[in-house]
Amino acid sequence: MIHVPTRVIGPTTKGFWQPTPVSVDEFRAAGHTLTDGSLTFPLLTLDAEALAHNITEMADWTRDRGLAFAPHGKTTMSAEIFAAQLDAGAWGMTVATGNQLLAAYSFGVRRILVANEIVDPTVLRWIAACEDAEILFYVDSVEGVERAAAAGGPVSVLLEVGYDRTGVRSRGEAITLAKAIAATGTVHLKGVSAYEGGCATINEARAFLAEVRLIAAELQPYIDGDVVLSAGGSAFFDAVSDELRPLPGGRTILRSGSYVTHDHGTYVSSTPFTRIAGSLHPALRVWAHVLSTPEPGMALVGAGKRDVPYDAGLPVVLNKAGWTVTRTNDQHAFLDADDEADALAPGDLLELGISHPCTAFDKWRVIPILDADKRVVDVATTWF
């Protein structure tokens, strides 16, 4: 059962016009709409239908292929969305940091994969003392193993095999590290994990994941219990299914995160559903007013780096043709028009699609969820 922390919507809640504070439940029940004056702009919203579709699509996809699914919670850090993913059948949740681990645990998640090395003694001691949750985290060095062993109790780890970031780089390194883990007596090797998202092509991802599986097979004598394999971003999860099949009696845990809202940018072309059956729908929108049209063919919109992601592509204008976001600063987006662009005037409300969900959610603490009629049917809170 997921516990959603209490959050009040009031004067300090970005995107909401609520001079008198109300609870999230009260706001949710009020039947507000996008433009009834209860919200202000810029504003990030979620599309209820697209969100539900994406959660169901990946839950079914992983189940049909015999994969366990631990969606990466760093994308949203939203208890409400975690609950929906777990209700759809997710095995657990993935996080990336000690704080995200503690937040997920406080929500009530009891199977948590930390897809990262943990070397902070405070976090390691907490994991060692935690008796009511299954927690896995990464090691890729003898120093990391020594720190885990010093935590004061048993901990469970996955040996990370790396491609272009953390992780051991060879079978020899993996065997040396597995022996170091076995020598501790308190650090228990449960399996092998990797991240294939840094691969440039599907063929590179397949080759890398096939090597990860071979390494895991070689490490079986050092693994405590059934072998856990794990990988998966949102670009090559089909390769994970094909190449990182569970070893006999074990499980493979997929960790995709950005699928949950998809986007209008980076994942449009990179999702595996461009080459296999299935679909994901963009669920995030940023709404912002045109503030100024100081020159012909130029508009400034009230949504900038504090409001929209810009690390993996700029927003795209969805409801006015011919306009392109060319750059952003703190509070503005700069738009240029082509020769056949729709007219824009100050006060026009633009609908912007975003690129890269992970750097959209972290800018907002409360996000209205809208139905097809732009009515608020739910609210998601984030806890970064």
GIFENVEN-V323709 format. One line per field, one symbol per residue. ss: DSSP state (a for helix, b for strand, c for the rest). phi: phi as a letter, one per 30 degrees, with the letter a starting at -180 (. if undefined). Layout:
ss->???
phi->???
This chain:
ss->cccccccbbccccccbcccccbbaaaaaacccbcccccbcccbbbbbaaaaaaaaaaaaaaaaacccbbbbbaaacccaaaaaaaaaccccbbbbccaaaaaaaaaacccbbbbbbbcccaaaaaaaaaccccbbbbbbccaaaaaaaacccccbbbbbbbccccccbccaaaaaaaaaaaaaaccbbbbbbbbcccccccaaaaaaaaaaaaaaaaacaaacccccbbbbcccccaaaaaaacccccccbbbbcccaaacccccaaaaacaaacccccccccbbbbbbbbbcccccbbbbccccccccccccccbbcccccbbbbbbccccbbbbbcccccccccccbbbbbccccaaaaccccbbbbbccccbbbbbbbccc
phi->.dccedbccadcdeiccbecdbdedddeddidbebcjdbbbdacbcddddddedddedddddddcicdbbedddechcdddeedddddjedabcbbbdddeddddddjdbbbccdadbbdedddddddddccbcbcbcbbaddddddddddjadbcbcdccccbbdjdcadddddeddddddddicccdclbbabcddddbddddddddddedddddddedccdiddccaakcccbddddddccdedeicbccdbebdedbhacbddeccddddbbdkabcdccbccaddcabdbeibbccdabddbbdbdbjddcdccbdicbdcabbebbccccccdcdddbbejdccccdcbieeccedcbcbbdccddcicdcabcccbd
